[in-house]
Amino acid sequence: MDQIIQFFETIPSSYRTAILVGGLAFFMMFEQIVPLFSKSYNKVRHTGMNLFFTLTTAVINFAFAYIIVKTSQWAVAEGFGLLHLVELPIWLFLLAGLLILDLVGAYFIHWLEHRVRWMWRFHLVHHSDTHVDATTANRHHPGESVFRAVFTLVAVVVTGAPMWLVMLYQTLSVVLSQFNHANIRLPKKIDNVLSWVIVSPDMHKVHHHYKLPLTDTNYGNIFAFWDRIFGTFAHVKQTQKLVYGVDTHMEAKENDHLGNLLAIPFQPYRKASEPEQASLDVQQATVSSSKVLEVK
């Protein structure tokens, strides 16, 4: 445990970049071996588009890094935050910290982006990808990257997490987001078991279906049980029947051109079509159509 703490206390930027790039390379290779979907499209263009947004996300995260570091140092020095209310064994401190960071810094902001119309306009860029793969993980409009960085900062304040824990959380977040977005097909039993603990590929692909109500389910990033606890979990048996994208932006000129993707948040709002009723074999869906329709 001490080695983990020491590693993430001093992890250089080059290592973090290597993890990001190495993870992408690994999952992109994995996608060629066991793809969930085998569709013909311009993968070079698609990858380049998503890497652009990966770069903008990295720039914004770097801009917030100083504030997050200083906030973490202050919280630790003052004993501020939930993690400092009682003395915990280091393993429990680590686990509790990861859970709260993931809840506030990932699940809650993701849920909020689907509930607040002006935030959804930015998040829509992520959902507009009609060929979801590992590169989709960081396909975030710069505006959304700011939202997520702010909520990471909020999570640090709430927890009082030291920087080694924040770095561990962000590393896990990057790798597992690539994993659950990757266009890979795991054996169903393995995927189902994983989805009780971490967000599995099949679980997250449901969230990327192009129509309500599935678009507004499965918000988790690292831990899968937040969706079950808060009633936003849905399971689809045949994920090959899913269709990626957003029903309001299904044309390539809107979802595959950089200029338009950057402009989407500032364009007139488009209301989603009526929720699908029974076109997919959905089990354990806990979000009602009426509840979903209120959000946008």
N, C-alpha and C positions, 0 to 999 in steps of 0.2 A: 504493500500500500504506500509506503514511504517513497518507493521508486516512482510510482505513478504520480504522486504529488510533486516530487522533484522535477520529473520530466515536464509536466505541464506548467510548472512555475516558471520554467526557463525556455519553453519551446520557442525556437526562432521562427520568424516569418517564413523562411525558406522551407522549414518542415511543414508548416501549415499549407503552403502552396503545393508542396509535394503530395500531401494527403489529398487535396482537392483534385489535382491533375491525375494522380495515381488512381484515385477512386473512379474518376471518369473513364480512364483508360481500361481499368479492370472490368467495369460493368458494361462498357461498350463492346468489349471482347466477348463477355458473357452473353450479350444480346445476340451475337452472331451464332452462338452454339445452341441456345434454347429460347428462341424468340416466342413471345406470346402472340404477336402479330407479324406476319411476313408480307408487308405491303411494299409496293414499288413507289418510291418518291425520291426527290432530290435530297439525299441525306447530307451532302456537303453543305448545301444552302441551309438546310434545317439546323445542322450543327453550328454553322457559323452564326446564324441568327441568335441561337440560344447562348452561344459563348459570348456574344456581345453583351447580353444581359447579365451573364455571369461576371463579366468584367466590371460593369457598372455597379453591380451588387458589391463586389470586392472593394471598389473605390469608396462607396458610401460606408461600408463597414469599417474601412480604414479611417475614415473621417470621424467616426464615432468612437474609435478605439480609445483615444486619450480620455474622453469623458467617462467611458465605462471603467477604465483602469483606475482613474482617480476616485470614482464613486465606490468601487469595490474596496479600495484602500481605506477610504473614509469609513465605510460600513464596518470593516474588520477592526479598525482602530477604536471605533466608538462602541463596538459590540451591538450594532444596530441590525435588525432583521430577524426573521423567524428562526434561522439556524443558530442564533445566539441566545434564544430564550432559555434553553436548558443545555447542559453539557451532554454531548452525544459521543458514542464511540465513533471513531473515524469512518468506519464502513457505513454506519447509519447516517452520519453527517453527509457523506458523499451521495448516498442513495436519495436521501430526503432533498438534498440540493438539486440533484438532477431532475427529480420529479417536479419540484416547484418551478424550476427554470423552464422545463418543457411545458408545464401547464400554462404559465403566464406568458412566456416568451414565444411560444409556438401555437399551442392549441387555442388559447383565448384570443389572440390577435387574428388567427385564421378564422375562427368563428365570427369575430366582429366584422371582418372584411366581407363576410357574406350577409351580414345584417344591416350594415350602414351603406346606403346607396353610393355616396361619393367615394367611399373606400373600395367598394366593389368595382367601380369603374377602373381603378388601378389594378386590382387583383385579377380582373377579367383577362388581362394580357397573359397571365400565367395559364388560365383555363382555355384560352383560345388555341392552344397548341393541339392540332389534330393528329399528331404523331408522337404521342407521349413516350419519352425514353429517358435515359439517365441525364441527358443534357437539359431536360425540362425542369430539373430540380431547382435550378437557379434562374429560370426564365421569369424574372420579376421586373416589372416597370420600376425605374429609379424611385418613383414616388412610393411604391410599396416597400422597397428596400429601406426607405426612411422609416415607414411605419414599424417594420420589424426590428430595426435597430433601436428605435425608441422603446419598444416593448421588451427588448432584451435588457435595456437599461432599467426599466421598471422592475423586471424580474430580479435584477441584481440588487436593487434597493429593497425589495420585498424579502428576499432571502438573506441578504448580507453576505453573499457568496464571495469567497476569496478568488483571486484571478485564476489560480490553478484549476478551480472547479468550473469557472466560466469557460476557460479554454477547453477543458475536457468536454463540457456540454456542447460547445460549438463544433468541436471535432466530430463527436457522435452525431450531431444534427446534420452536418454536411454529408457524412458517409451514409447514414441511414436514409436521408432524403434521396440521394442518388440510388440507393438500393430499392426503395419502394416506388420510385418513378421508372426504374429500368424496365425496358421491354423484354422481360424474362418470364419464363413459365416454370414455376417450381411444382413439384408433385403436390397435389391438392392437400394431402394429409399434412405435409410439412408446412405448407402455407397457412392452413387452418390453425395448426398448433402455434405457429409463430404469431398469428394475429391476436392471440390472447395476451401477449406480452408486448411485442413491438409491432409497429405498423408494417405489414407484409406487402409485397407487390400487388397481389390480388385485392387486398383491402383498399389500398389507396387508388387503384385503377377505377374502382367504383365511383370515387369522388370526381374523377375526370370524365364521367359520362356526360354527354352534351345536353341532357335535359333534366329538369326537376322531376322528382324530388331527390334523385341520387346525387346531383351536384352539391346539395346541401347536407351531405352526410360524410362521415369518416374524415374528420378534420385533423386527426392526430399526426404527429411528426415522428417522434421517437416511440413513446409509449402508447399502446393501442387501447388501454383500458379507460382512458379519459372519455372516449366516445361511448363506451358502454355505461359508464357512470352517469354521463350527462344526457343520455338518450339520443345520441346522434349517430349511432352505429347502424350500418346496413351491410348485409352479406348477399352477394350475387353468385349463384352456383356456376353459371357459364359466362365467365368474364370475356370470352371471345366474342360475345354478342354486344359488348359495350361499344359505344361510338364516342370517340374523343372530340373535344372542342366545346363550344358554347353555341346553342341554337341561334343566338342573335348575330353571330359572327362566323358563319361557316364557309364563306367564300374566301378563296385564297388571297384575293386582293386586299382582304381585310385582316387576315390572320397570318399572312406570310410575307408582309412587306414592312420593313423596319419603320418607315415614316408613319404609316398608319398605326402601328402598334404603339408608338410613342404618343400619338395624338388621341388614342381611344378615350382616355380619361376626360378629355375636354370636348368630346363629341356629344351630341344629344343622346340622352339615355334611351335605351331600348328595353322594353319590358319583355321578360322571358315568356315563352309560350306556356300553355296549360300543362301541368304535370302529367307524365305518362301514368297510366293506370296499371296495366298488367303486361306490358310488352316484354319484361324480363322476369326471370324466376328469382324474385327477391325474397330472402328470408331474414328474419330478425330485424327488419327495418323498424326503427323506433321513432322516425320523424314523420309526422302527418303532412299531407299535401297542403292543408290549410295553413299550417304553421310555416311552411316553407314559403308560401306565396306572400307572406307579410314582409319578407325581408328586403325585397328589392323594388 
